[in-house]
């Protein structure tokens, strides 16, 4: 799924212009990202939950050279599908 797909779906659903649909899609994505940043997660009922997970520092291999590389600790976003989504798919 892409931002263009979301915008096209919004445009077809409510009959607005393409510019308005693109702005609405961008605003929706920005609101989700802001919620994940502030609250550490975002739940969309009957779709799933996005949450922030911490990753530990680790050593990895550079696939090109085979050299060991240190990877710093960080954060990533995890997604868990809701039972309704799992059932639909």
CORNORJO-V633214 format. One record per residue. N is the residue number from 1. OMEGA is omega as a letter, one per 30 degrees, with the letter a starting at -180 (999 if undefined). BURIAL is b if it has 9 or more other ideal C-beta (glycine too) atoms within 8 Angstrom, else e. D_FIRST is the distance of its C-alpha to the first C-alpha in Angstrom with 2 decimals. Layout:
n;omega;burial;d_first
N;OMEGA;BURIAL;D_FIRST
N;OMEGA;BURIAL;D_FIRST
This chain:
n;omega;burial;d_first
1;a;e;0.00
2;l;e;3.75
3;l;b;7.03
4;l;e;8.22
5;l;e;6.20
6;l;b;7.46
7;l;b;10.66
8;l;b;11.18
9;l;e;10.95
10;a;b;13.33
11;l;b;15.49
12;a;e;15.99
13;a;e;16.63
14;l;e;19.18
15;l;e;20.36
16;l;e;20.23
17;l;e;20.22
18;l;e;17.36
19;l;e;18.76
20;l;b;18.90
21;l;b;15.34
22;l;b;14.19
23;l;e;16.69
24;l;b;15.64
25;l;b;11.98
26;l;b;13.64
27;l;e;16.18
28;l;b;13.93
29;l;b;12.25
30;l;e;15.84
31;l;e;17.30
32;l;b;15.20
33;l;e;16.15
34;l;e;19.70
35;l;b;20.02
36;l;b;19.07
37;a;e;21.60
38;a;e;24.33
39;l;e;24.21
40;l;e;22.79
41;l;b;20.07
42;l;b;17.93
43;l;e;17.85
44;a;e;15.84
45;a;e;18.11
46;l;e;17.07
47;l;e;13.71
48;a;b;14.98
49;l;b;16.55
50;l;b;15.78
51;l;b;19.09
52;l;b;20.77
53;l;e;22.75
54;l;e;25.54
55;a;e;26.01
56;l;e;29.56
57;a;e;31.15
58;l;e;31.55
59;a;e;32.73
60;l;e;30.52
61;l;e;31.29
62;a;b;30.44
63;a;e;29.28
64;a;e;30.90
65;a;e;34.30
66;a;e;34.46
67;l;e;35.70
68;a;e;35.18
69;l;e;33.12
70;l;e;33.04
71;a;e;29.68
72;l;e;30.05
73;a;e;29.02
74;l;e;25.90
75;l;e;23.07
76;l;e;19.58
77;l;b;16.93
78;l;e;16.82
79;l;e;14.77
80;a;e;16.61
81;l;e;15.23
82;l;b;17.55
83;l;e;19.91
84;l;e;18.54
85;l;b;15.03
86;a;e;16.91
87;a;e;19.15
88;a;e;16.59
89;999;e;14.99
